[in-house]
Amino acid sequence: MSEKPRFLVGVEKKIDGTIDQSKALELIDKKTVPAPDQKPETESKRLSNEFLQSLTQNLSSYSKFEKNLRLNQIAKAESLSPEEIIKQANEFLKTKVREDEKGELLHFHRTSLENLRTIAEMGRLLSRSKVKELRPDVKLSQWSASDNVMMTRDKYDKEGKLIIPGFSEHGVGASGSSVTLVLKENIMDSDNYDMTNHYPTVADVNIQDYVKEILGQTPQDCEKIKEILKQNNLDLPVTLAETWKR
């Protein structure tokens, strides 16, 4: 690779024809020099796998207050933002899960027909705060363990045997649920997926891209689900829960 040309001022040509650059100044392209108040970009510090292993084992058992407190402590000690720490923790967990569990890592979110109608109208699964902002007319339950959308997921062993099904009577979501959203494994690659909690969560995802199919509790529920999807121009498979197979 050829060197960039140099631009000098103050070069002196002597009588014998030689060039004296001892007092010359080199002009530098200002595009290559950061402004006085601009710090040069640097890569974020990478936390060790051993540290992330210990951190992620504890985070899932913390309350929201304890989790934020611990993240702020680490952020101060490591000169990283809490958001960067969570990002690295999630990257570590996703890599580990995909190495250790040999199966399709489906996720599940239970909800009601009424909530499904709102989800379909917006075309997205959104956090409670975002729903309140965009749809103040929608009535939400008084309490939830998380502002974000909580899910369960299938868990496998290294031989591909399903050891903990994510779809069961004890899933997370709206009480009295008659609808279950089955989400593809690629939900783990969405920008706001977080698996550092007891249950994985998302804050904002497009259902057409991430929902694999929708399960209805009864044949009547399935028909209502199909009607809701049709009204909102959504093309997603609908299956009776008791006949659904992975």
N, C-alpha and C positions, 0 to 999 in steps of 0.2 A: 504494500500500500504506500503510495507517494505521500510525502509530508505536505502539510498545509503551507502555502507561501507565507513568508514573513514580511512585514512592512515596517521599515525603519525610518526614523527622522533624525537629523543631526549627524548623518554620516559625513566624514571628512575625507576628501580625496587629496592625497599628498602629491608633491611635485614629481616624485618618482613613479606616480601612477597607482600606488597601493592605496587600499581603502582602510581607514581607521574607524572602527565601530566602537571604540572605548567610551565615547560620550553619547552614543546614539540611544534613542528610546524606541522600544518596539510597540507598535500600535496593536491593540487587542480588540477583537470583535466583541462589542458589548453584549451580544447575544449569548456569549459563552460565560459571562461573568454574572453571578447573582447580584441582585440589587442589595444595597447595604442592609436593608431590613428583611431580606429574604434569605432564609436558611437553605442550604443545599439539601436536596432530597436524600434521605437515607432509608435503607431497608429497616423494617421493624425488627426488633430483637426477637429471636426465636427461643421460646421456652423449651427446656429439655423434655424428652418423652417421660422421664422419670418424674419430673415435677408435674406434668400434665396428668399422668396416671394417678398420682396422689390427689391432685386437685379435683379431678372429675369424679373420683370415688366419693368425695365429701360433698360436692356441690348439690348432687341430687337429693341429699337428705336435709339441706339447709332450708330455712324459711326464706322468704323474699328479702327480709331485712338482713338476715345473716349472710345471705349470698352477696348482696350489694356491699355489705361491710367488708367481707373477705376480698371481693374483687377490688375494692378501693385500696385496701391494704397492699395487695400485690401490685396494683397499678403504680402506687407511690414508690414501692421498693424496686420495681423493675423498669420504671420509666416507660410504662405502656398504658394505653387507655383501657378501661374496663371492656370496651367493645372489641378491642384487639385480642384481649385475653380470652373472651368468650369465643371469638372466631377461631383462635388456635385450639381451644379446648374442643370445639365441635369438629374441627378437621381431624384431630387426634382420635376422637371417639368414632367418627364415621369410618376412618381407615381401619381401626381395630375391629369394629363390628363386621365390616365387609371381609376382613381376613379370617375372622373366627367363625362366622355364621354363613354356611353354604346353602342358601335358599333365597327365594324371592321375598324381600323384606317389605311386605305389604303393611300399610298403615290403615287405621280405622278411626272414623269419627262418627259418633251417634248423634242424631238430632231429631227434631220433630218435623212433621209435615209443614207446620206454620213457619218454622225457621228455614226449612228447605226452600219455601217459596221466596223468602227474602234473599237467601243465598243465590238462587237461580236468577232473580231479578238483577242482582248486582254482578252475577257471573263470577263471584269470588268468595272464598272463605276469608273472613276478616276478623281481626281482633274486636273485642267488645267496644273498646274506645273508638275504633274506626267506624264501626257500625253506628254508634251514637252520633258521631260527627256527620256521617253521610245520610243516615236515615233516623232522624230524631223521633219519627213516628213509630218506630219499631219498639215493641216492649221486650225488654230482656229480663232474664231472671235476676232476682235481687243480689245473688251472690255467686261467685265462681272462684275456684282455686287459682285461676290464672286469667289475665286479661286476654291472652292469646288463645288460639284454638288448640285444645288439647287432643291428643290422639293416643291410641295404643298401637302396638306393632307386633307382628309375628317374630318369634325368636327361635333360632335354629342352633343345632350343634355343628361341629366341623364336618360331620358326615352327611349333613343336609336333612337331619331328622328334626321335625317341628317339635320343640320342647315346651314352648309357651305360646298358645294361639292368641293373636291380638283381637280376634273376633270371638266374643263370648257374651254371656248375660251380664258380665261385670265390666263392660267397656265404659269409657268415659264419654260424657256429652250430656245432652239435655235429658232430664228425667222424663219417664214415660215415653222413651224414644220409640218411634215406629220406622225410623229411617237410619240406615248405616251407609256412610260414604266409604267406599274402598279406594284407598289412594295408592298410586304406583310407588315403586321404590324410588323413583327419581324425585319424589318429594324431599328426599334427603339432600338434594343438590340445589334446592331453591334458596334464594338469598337470605331468607329470614327463618330458616329451619333451625331449631334449637333442641338438642338432645341432652343438654346438661341438667335438665330437670327430671323429676321422677317420671313424668310423661313427656314425650316429645311434643313440641309445639310449633305452630307457624303463626305469623301475623297477617300475611296477605299472599294468597296464591290463587291463580286462575283455575277454576274447577275443570274447564274443558281440557286443560293441559295435564292436570295431575290426578283427576279422578278416573279410576279404571272402570268402575261400575257402581251402581246404587242398589242397595238391598232394601226390600220392603218387608215388614213384619207379616203382613197378610196379603192375599191376592187383591183385596180392596185398596190397600196401601200402595201396592205396585201400580194399579191403574191411576191413582191420584198422582203418584210420582211422575208417571209418563205424561199426564196432562200438564203438570207444572213445567216439565222440561220442554214440551212442545210449545207452550205459550211463550217461552223465553228463547226459542230457537237453539236449544241445546241438544246435542246428539250424544247421549250416553246410554249404555246398556242398563236395563233394570231387571233385577232377578229377585225371586222370592227367597228370603233369607234361609229358610229351612232346606231349600234345594241347592243352595250355592255351594260350589266346590272350588278349591284353590286351583 
